[in-house]
Amino acid sequence: MGKLNGKVALITGASRGIGAAAAREFVAEGAKVALLARSGDEIAELAGELGADSAIAIPCDISRFWEMRAAVDACIQTFGALDILVNNAGVIEPISHLSDADPDAWGQVIDINLKGVFNGMRAAMPAMIEAGSGTILTISSGAAHNPIEAWSHYCASKAGAAMLTRCADHEARDKGLRIMGLSPGTVATEMQREIKASGVNPVSKLEWDDHIPPEWPAKALVWMCGAESDAHLGGEISLRDEDIRNTIGLRR
């Protein structure tokens, strides 16, 4: 414990799944956290669980830059700094083939999964650059690198976010920022229930026991905040890699 003592983290999509697990893990390691999600009641409940001294709930639609910028400002005003940004929020519905996709719904996924990552980076990077340090971690996916049936919106948005991560590292590493992605594999979250319900492509056929618990990527995110992960700056860590799992200490 104590790996993140004195650090302040802002986590998007913090109401459930990886985001909520990361919030609990970060606080357990000594960090203070700003919890962002559109569902204000859920993050308020989580903030209450974590304690007023450790957490603040900020309802936010990350697809709107002004809301993301206001959230970063609120985090800094409350805790005095912003050391870590976790770009976790993401959606996969509606799952549909390109020929049937609703254009507006397809675009909304891009707004959240890709534009939301940009908004987070754009809002957080100036303060981090001014401070001369900061860590930005983006939840990626194998879908960023491989086409999957009926996931064109998700694959395209995750591929874009992976390139945004590389661009941000390219521009800001020499300014003291640490930026990289995490590809967790399939995780036992509500998104996997949505995938299962679709019945489309091999991912929907996986059994629940095939998925890793959200606590694994949460622990990986803590590890990525330390110097031990510096070899991966600008790149992407995959929890499918057994050596990585062993290094972090993740075992079934």
N, C-alpha and C positions, 0 to 999 in steps of 0.2 A: 504494500500500500504506500501511497505518497508519491507515486511517480509524477503526478501532475500538480503537486503542491504549489499554490500561488498562481496557477494558470486560469485563464478565462476562456471558455469555449462556447461557440454558438453552433447549435445543431439544428438543421432544417429537417422537417418531417419527423419531429420528435414525439409525436403523439402515440406511436406504436412501433412494433417491429424493431428493426435495427436502430432507429433513432432513439426510441425509449430505452433500449438496452444500453446504447452508448451513453446516454445521459446518466444512467445509474452507475455505469462503470467509471465514467469520468469523475463523478462526485466521490465515489469510493476511493479513487486515487488522489483526491484532494483538490480537484478543480471546482470552479464555480461555472454554472452553465446557464445559457440563455436558450430556452426551448421555443422553437418556432414551428407552427403548423396552422392550417386553416381552422382546425377544430379547437377552438379556444377552451372549451370545457375540459377536454382530455389533457391538454398540456397544463392547465391550471391544477388539475388533480395530481398530475405527476410532480409539478413544482411543490405542491403541498407535501407530498410524500418525501421529497428530497430535502425540504426545509427552506425557509425564507432566506437564510444566510447563504444558501448554496445554489438556489435556482430562481429564475424569473421566467414567467410564461409570457410570450409575445405573439398574439394572433397575427398571422402574416400570410399573404398570398405571394409566394416567391416569384410568380410570373410577372409581378408588377414591381418595377425597380424602385419606385418611390417608397413602397412598403418595406422592401428589403433594406433600403438605406436608412429608413426610420428605425428599423429593428436593430441594425448595427449601432446607430446612435444611442438607442435606449440601453443596449448592452454596455456600451462604454460609459454612459452616464451612471449606470447602476453599479458596475463592478470596477470601473476605472481603467479598463484595458480590454483588448480583444487579442488573444494569443493564438487561438485555434478556430478555424471554420471547418465544419463538417457538412459538405454538400450531400445530404442524404435523401432529401425528398424526391420521390419519383412515383409515377403511375404507369400502368400498362393497359388499362381499359380505355376504350373499347378494343378488344382483340378482334381483328377482322382482316380479310384479304384485301389487297390493294384495290382490286376491281370493285369491291363493295364498300370500301371505307367512306365514312362520312367526313368530308373535308374539314369541317369546323372541329369535329371531335379529334381528328388526326392532328390538326394544328394545335389544339389545346395541350396534347401530350408533349409536343415539341416545346410549347411555351413553358411547361413545368420542368421537364427533364433536361432541356438544353438551355433555354433562355433563363430558367431559374438558376442554373449553375453560373451562367455569366453574371446575372444580377448579384448573386452572392459574392463572387470574386470582385466585381466592380465596386461593390459597396464596402468590402472589407480591406481590399489591397491598399488603398491610400493610407489608412491608419497604420497598417502593418509596416508599410514602407517607411512611413515617418518614424515609427518606433525602431526600425532596423531589424525587425524579426517577426516571425509569424509562421504558422503552419496551416496549409489548406489541403484538406483531404476530400476527395470526391468519390462517391460510391459508383463504381463502374459495373461492368457485366461482361460475360462472355459474348453477349449479344452485340457488344460494341465492335466485335471482330468477325462475327459470322452471321450470315442471313438465317433467319428462323421464320418458318411459315406463319403468316398472319401477324407478325410482329414488326412490320416495316416501320411503324412510328417509333417503337421502342428501340429497335436496332439503330435506326438513323439518329435518334436523339442521344443514345449512349455513345455512339461513334463520335458524334460532335462533341460531347462532353469530354471524351478521352482526348480529343485534339485540343480542346480548350485548356485542359490540364497541362498538356505539353507546351502550349503557347505561353501560359502563365509562368511555368517554370523557366522557359527560355528568356522571358522578359524580366523576371524578378528574383532569380536565384542569387544574382550578384548584389542584390539589395537586402539580402538576409532572409528571404522567404524560402520555406521548405514546402514544396508542392508535389503531390503525387496522387495516384488513384488506388482504390481497393476493389478488386473483383472477388466477391465473396462466394460465388457459385450459387446454388439454389439454397435458399434459407427458409426456414419454417415460419413464414409470416402470412398476413392476410393476402398479400399479392399472390402467393403460391396457391391459395384457395381459389382466387379468381382465375388463375391459369388452369387449375384442375377442372374448374367448372366449365371452361371453354371447350374442353375435349379436343383441342386442336394442337397438333404437332407433338413430338415425343416428350417434351417437357411436361405436358399435362398428364402423361401416363405414369409419371414417377409416383412412388408411394411416399407417404408422409415421412417415413423413417429414412428415406433417401436424402432428406434435406438436413442441413446443419442448423443448430439452434442460433438465434440472433445474438446470443452472448458471445459466440465465436468472433464474428466481425467486430463486435464492440471491443473485445480484448485486443484484436488486431489493430483497431484504430488507436488505442492507447499506446501500443508498441510503436506505431508509426509516428507518434509525436516525439519519440526519442531518437538520439543520434544513431542507435543501432540500425535504423532503417535508411540511413542517408544514401546507401548504395542504390536505392530505388527512386531517388529524386527525379522527377520528370517522367517517371515510368508508372508501372502498374503492378501492384502485388496481388497475386492470385492465391486464394485459400485452397484451391485445388492442388497446389504445390505442396507435397508432403514435407519437403525440407522446410518450407516457410511455416507450416503448421507446427512442426517439431520445434523450430526456433522460438515461436511465440508460446509454445506449451499447450497447444490445442489437441486434445485426444478424446475420442469417444469413450 
